[in-house]
Amino acid sequence: MVGDSIREDINLSQAMENYLLTIFHLNEDAIEVTVTNLAHGLREIPLDEHIGTSMPSVTGMINRMKKENLIKDDDGRPIVLTELGEYFALDMVRRHRVAERMVVDLLGVDLDRAHIEAHKLEHAISPELLEIIIEKLDNPRTSPFGENIPDKGGQNYNDDGVGVIGLDESSVGKNYQIRSIPEEDPELIRFFMDNGILPQTHVRILELAQPIGVVTLGTPDGSATVGLQVASRIKLTILNSN
């Protein structure tokens, strides 16, 4: 078990922290962590973070992180986090999602800016300041986008997922509650905001047109249509009243 004091002994670069965060997100979305998928995921990091996403850049960083015992890819297998890497990845996820909650709830930043502003803050938040922010926020369990926030020890993060599906897996005529939405694309988030596609919102599936790749859902603000690729990243909770 990696202890909390390990942070004092290891000084990760900002780039490494972004890599760990991206690897965690890929794992969370059940996407195999290959060099290609990692490079694609890194492109969702705000441009002002100056993350290199070319294959040579990604390969070079992977090799450095392997030497630091943060990741491994034995025998050409997909990249996985070591115990040490998972510790720091969970810490990054916690800081990022708390920062998102802080800028929205305490500072009044619009949701479409939360992900970008959180990236600017997350690397500078000390463990002591993080706990103060969490206390001020009354110990939030989720980010403004509906994603779970790990606790201090990385516990209580994963639930069993029972009753949670992607919007692309929903059934016409059924009612659901939105659990989480993707956070990286400001323009897409503005679309969600304009159409009431937000966490905790109750929705009804009006049409699921697989041949043309769209799903239409009814929200308190009306109806909206999204592509199935986006729909696969919108998570729904099945309501018992269905």
BELSUL-V896287 format. One record per pair of residues at least 6 apart in sequence whose ideal C-beta (glycine too) atoms are under 8 Angstrom apart, sorted by the first residue. I is the first residue (numbers start at 1). J is the second residue. D is the distance in Angstrom with one decimal. If there is no record, write none. Layout:
# BELSUL-V896287
<<I | J | D> <I | J | D>>
This chain:
# BELSUL-V896287
<<1 | 83 | 7.9> <2 | 83 | 5.8> <2 | 84 | 5.7> <2 | 87 | 4.2> <4 | 127 | 7.9> <6 | 84 | 7.2> <6 | 87 | 6.8> <7 | 91 | 7.6> <7 | 127 | 6.8> <10 | 68 | 7.5> <10 | 84 | 7.8> <10 | 88 | 7.8> <12 | 20 | 7.7> <12 | 68 | 8.0> <12 | 88 | 6.2> <14 | 49 | 7.3> <14 | 123 | 5.0> <15 | 51 | 6.3> <15 | 61 | 6.4> <16 | 61 | 7.3> <16 | 64 | 7.6> <16 | 65 | 6.1> <16 | 68 | 7.5> <16 | 70 | 6.9> <17 | 88 | 7.3> <17 | 92 | 5.3> <17 | 122 | 7.7> <17 | 123 | 6.1> <18 | 42 | 7.1> <18 | 45 | 5.4> <18 | 49 | 6.2> <18 | 51 | 5.6> <19 | 38 | 7.5> <19 | 42 | 7.3> <19 | 61 | 5.9> <19 | 65 | 6.4> <20 | 70 | 6.8> <20 | 81 | 7.4> <20 | 85 | 6.2> <20 | 88 | 5.4> <20 | 89 | 4.1> <20 | 92 | 5.4> <21 | 89 | 6.7> <21 | 92 | 4.5> <21 | 93 | 6.5> <21 | 96 | 6.2> <22 | 38 | 6.4> <22 | 41 | 4.4> <22 | 42 | 5.4> <22 | 44 | 7.6> <22 | 45 | 7.0> <23 | 33 | 5.5> <23 | 38 | 6.8> <23 | 41 | 7.9> <23 | 71 | 7.0> <23 | 79 | 6.6> <23 | 81 | 6.2> <23 | 85 | 7.7> <23 | 89 | 6.4> <24 | 81 | 7.5> <24 | 89 | 4.3> <24 | 90 | 7.4> <24 | 92 | 7.2> <24 | 93 | 5.5> <25 | 41 | 6.3> <26 | 32 | 7.7> <26 | 33 | 5.0> <26 | 37 | 6.1> <26 | 38 | 6.9> <26 | 41 | 5.4> <27 | 33 | 6.7> <27 | 81 | 7.6> <28 | 147 | 7.9> <29 | 233 | 7.2> <31 | 37 | 5.6> <31 | 41 | 7.6> <32 | 78 | 4.8> <33 | 78 | 5.0> <33 | 79 | 4.2> <33 | 80 | 7.0> <34 | 78 | 5.8> <34 | 79 | 7.1> <35 | 55 | 6.5> <35 | 58 | 5.5> <35 | 59 | 6.1> <35 | 62 | 6.9> <35 | 79 | 7.8> <36 | 55 | 7.9> <38 | 58 | 5.8> <38 | 62 | 7.6> <38 | 79 | 6.8> <39 | 53 | 4.9> <39 | 54 | 7.4> <39 | 55 | 6.5> <39 | 58 | 4.8> <40 | 53 | 7.9> <42 | 51 | 5.2> <42 | 53 | 4.8> <42 | 58 | 7.0> <43 | 53 | 5.2> <44 | 184 | 4.1> <44 | 185 | 7.9> <45 | 51 | 4.9> <45 | 119 | 6.7> <46 | 115 | 7.9> <46 | 116 | 5.0> <46 | 119 | 5.1> <46 | 120 | 7.7> <48 | 120 | 7.8> <49 | 119 | 6.2> <52 | 58 | 7.3> <52 | 61 | 7.7> <62 | 71 | 6.8> <62 | 73 | 7.3> <62 | 79 | 6.7> <65 | 71 | 4.9> <65 | 85 | 7.4> <66 | 72 | 6.3> <66 | 73 | 7.3> <68 | 84 | 8.0> <69 | 82 | 5.5> <69 | 84 | 5.4> <69 | 85 | 7.5> <70 | 81 | 7.1> <70 | 82 | 6.1> <70 | 84 | 6.0> <70 | 85 | 3.8> <70 | 88 | 6.8> <71 | 79 | 5.3> <71 | 80 | 6.7> <71 | 81 | 5.9> <71 | 82 | 6.3> <71 | 85 | 5.2> <72 | 79 | 7.5> <72 | 80 | 6.0> <72 | 82 | 5.8> <73 | 79 | 4.7> <73 | 80 | 7.2> <81 | 89 | 5.7> <86 | 154 | 7.6> <87 | 154 | 6.9> <90 | 150 | 4.9> <90 | 154 | 4.0> <90 | 157 | 6.9> <91 | 154 | 7.7> <92 | 122 | 6.8> <93 | 149 | 7.7> <93 | 150 | 6.0> <94 | 130 | 7.4> <94 | 149 | 6.0> <94 | 150 | 4.8> <94 | 151 | 7.9> <94 | 152 | 7.8> <94 | 154 | 7.9> <95 | 122 | 4.5> <95 | 125 | 5.2> <95 | 130 | 6.0> <96 | 118 | 5.3> <96 | 119 | 7.2> <96 | 122 | 4.7> <96 | 143 | 7.9> <97 | 118 | 7.6> <97 | 142 | 7.6> <97 | 143 | 3.8> <97 | 147 | 6.0> <97 | 148 | 8.0> <97 | 149 | 4.6> <98 | 125 | 7.7> <98 | 130 | 6.3> <98 | 133 | 5.8> <98 | 134 | 5.9> <98 | 137 | 7.1> <98 | 140 | 7.2> <98 | 143 | 8.0> <98 | 149 | 6.2> <99 | 117 | 7.4> <99 | 118 | 3.8> <99 | 121 | 4.5> <99 | 122 | 4.9> <99 | 125 | 6.5> <99 | 133 | 7.9> <100 | 114 | 4.5> <100 | 115 | 6.4> <100 | 117 | 7.9> <100 | 118 | 4.3> <100 | 143 | 4.8> <100 | 144 | 5.5> <100 | 145 | 7.0> <100 | 183 | 7.4> <101 | 137 | 5.6> <101 | 140 | 5.0> <101 | 142 | 8.0> <101 | 143 | 5.8> <101 | 144 | 5.9> <101 | 149 | 7.5> <102 | 118 | 8.0> <102 | 121 | 7.7> <102 | 133 | 5.3> <102 | 136 | 7.9> <102 | 137 | 6.5> <103 | 109 | 4.1> <103 | 113 | 7.4> <103 | 114 | 5.4> <103 | 117 | 4.7> <103 | 118 | 6.3> <103 | 121 | 7.3> <104 | 110 | 7.9> <104 | 111 | 6.3> <104 | 114 | 5.1> <104 | 144 | 4.5> <105 | 137 | 6.1> <105 | 140 | 7.8> <105 | 144 | 7.6> <106 | 136 | 6.7> <106 | 137 | 7.1> <109 | 117 | 5.7> <110 | 193 | 7.8> <111 | 144 | 5.8> <111 | 145 | 7.8> <111 | 189 | 5.7> <111 | 192 | 8.0> <111 | 193 | 6.0> <111 | 198 | 7.8> <112 | 186 | 4.3> <112 | 187 | 7.8> <112 | 189 | 4.2> <112 | 190 | 4.9> <112 | 193 | 6.7> <113 | 186 | 6.9> <114 | 144 | 5.6> <114 | 145 | 7.6> <114 | 183 | 7.3> <115 | 145 | 7.7> <115 | 183 | 4.5> <115 | 184 | 6.0> <115 | 186 | 7.7> <115 | 189 | 7.8> <116 | 186 | 7.0> <125 | 133 | 7.2> <131 | 152 | 7.6> <134 | 140 | 7.3> <140 | 149 | 6.0> <141 | 148 | 6.7> <141 | 149 | 6.0> <142 | 148 | 5.9> <142 | 149 | 6.2> <142 | 180 | 7.7> <142 | 199 | 7.2> <143 | 149 | 6.3> <143 | 183 | 7.5> <144 | 199 | 7.4> <145 | 180 | 5.8> <145 | 181 | 5.4> <145 | 182 | 7.4> <145 | 183 | 4.3> <145 | 199 | 6.6> <146 | 178 | 7.0> <146 | 179 | 5.3> <146 | 180 | 3.2> <146 | 181 | 6.3> <146 | 199 | 3.4> <146 | 200 | 7.6> <146 | 235 | 7.2> <147 | 180 | 5.2> <147 | 183 | 7.6> <148 | 157 | 5.6> <148 | 158 | 7.8> <148 | 159 | 7.4> <150 | 156 | 7.4> <150 | 157 | 4.2> <151 | 157 | 7.4> <163 | 237 | 5.7> <163 | 238 | 4.4> <164 | 179 | 5.9> <164 | 235 | 5.7> <164 | 236 | 7.0> <164 | 237 | 5.8> <164 | 238 | 7.5> <165 | 176 | 8.0> <165 | 235 | 7.3> <165 | 236 | 5.5> <165 | 238 | 6.6> <166 | 231 | 6.6> <166 | 232 | 4.7> <166 | 233 | 7.2> <166 | 234 | 6.7> <166 | 235 | 6.2> <166 | 236 | 7.2> <167 | 215 | 5.9> <167 | 217 | 7.1> <167 | 226 | 7.2> <167 | 231 | 3.9> <167 | 232 | 7.2> <167 | 234 | 4.1> <167 | 235 | 7.6> <167 | 236 | 5.7> <168 | 208 | 8.0> <168 | 215 | 6.4> <168 | 228 | 4.8> <168 | 231 | 4.1> <168 | 232 | 4.5> <170 | 176 | 6.2> <170 | 205 | 4.7> <170 | 208 | 6.7> <170 | 215 | 7.0> <170 | 217 | 7.9> <170 | 236 | 6.0> <171 | 205 | 6.3> <171 | 208 | 7.5> <172 | 205 | 5.1> <172 | 206 | 7.0> <172 | 207 | 6.3> <172 | 208 | 5.3> <173 | 204 | 7.4> <173 | 205 | 6.6> <174 | 204 | 7.2> <174 | 205 | 5.5> <174 | 238 | 7.8> <174 | 242 | 4.9> <175 | 202 | 6.4> <175 | 203 | 7.3> <175 | 204 | 5.1> <175 | 239 | 5.1> <175 | 241 | 6.4> <175 | 242 | 5.7> <176 | 202 | 7.3> <176 | 203 | 5.6> <176 | 204 | 7.7> <176 | 205 | 7.2> <176 | 236 | 4.0> <176 | 237 | 6.4> <176 | 238 | 6.2> <176 | 239 | 6.0> <176 | 242 | 8.0> <177 | 200 | 6.5> <177 | 201 | 7.0> <177 | 202 | 5.4> <177 | 203 | 7.5> <177 | 236 | 6.8> <177 | 237 | 4.5> <177 | 239 | 6.0> <178 | 197 | 6.5> <178 | 198 | 6.4> <178 | 199 | 5.5> <178 | 200 | 6.7> <178 | 201 | 4.8> <178 | 202 | 7.9> <178 | 203 | 6.1> <178 | 234 | 6.6> <178 | 235 | 7.5> <178 | 236 | 6.1> <178 | 237 | 7.8> <179 | 199 | 6.6> <179 | 235 | 4.3> <179 | 236 | 6.0> <179 | 237 | 4.8> <180 | 199 | 6.0> <180 | 234 | 7.4> <180 | 235 | 4.6> <181 | 189 | 7.4> <181 | 192 | 5.6> <181 | 197 | 6.5> <181 | 198 | 6.9> <181 | 199 | 6.5> <181 | 233 | 7.5> <181 | 234 | 5.5> <181 | 235 | 7.9> <182 | 188 | 6.8> <182 | 230 | 7.2> <182 | 233 | 4.4> <182 | 234 | 7.2> <183 | 189 | 6.9> <188 | 230 | 6.8> <191 | 197 | 7.6> <191 | 224 | 7.7> <192 | 198 | 6.1> <194 | 221 | 7.8> <195 | 219 | 6.2> <195 | 221 | 5.9> <195 | 222 | 7.0> <195 | 224 | 3.8> <196 | 219 | 3.8> <196 | 220 | 5.4> <196 | 221 | 3.5> <196 | 222 | 7.5> <196 | 224 | 7.6> <197 | 203 | 7.5> <197 | 217 | 7.5> <197 | 219 | 6.2> <197 | 224 | 6.1> <197 | 226 | 7.6> <197 | 234 | 7.0> <201 | 219 | 6.0> <201 | 220 | 6.8> <202 | 220 | 7.4> <202 | 239 | 7.4> <203 | 217 | 4.6> <203 | 218 | 6.2> <203 | 219 | 5.2> <203 | 236 | 7.5> <204 | 217 | 6.6> <204 | 218 | 4.4> <205 | 215 | 6.8> <205 | 216 | 7.7> <205 | 217 | 5.5> <205 | 218 | 7.8> <206 | 216 | 4.5> <206 | 217 | 6.1> <206 | 218 | 5.2> <206 | 223 | 6.0> <207 | 214 | 7.8> <207 | 215 | 6.9> <207 | 216 | 4.1> <207 | 225 | 7.9> <208 | 215 | 4.9> <208 | 216 | 7.8> <209 | 215 | 7.2> <209 | 216 | 7.7> <210 | 228 | 7.4> <213 | 227 | 5.7> <213 | 228 | 4.7> <213 | 229 | 7.7> <214 | 225 | 5.2> <214 | 226 | 6.8> <214 | 227 | 5.8> <214 | 228 | 6.7> <215 | 225 | 7.1> <215 | 226 | 6.1> <215 | 228 | 6.4> <215 | 231 | 4.9> <216 | 223 | 5.9> <216 | 224 | 7.0> <216 | 225 | 4.5> <217 | 223 | 6.8> <217 | 224 | 6.2> <217 | 226 | 7.7> <226 | 234 | 7.3>>
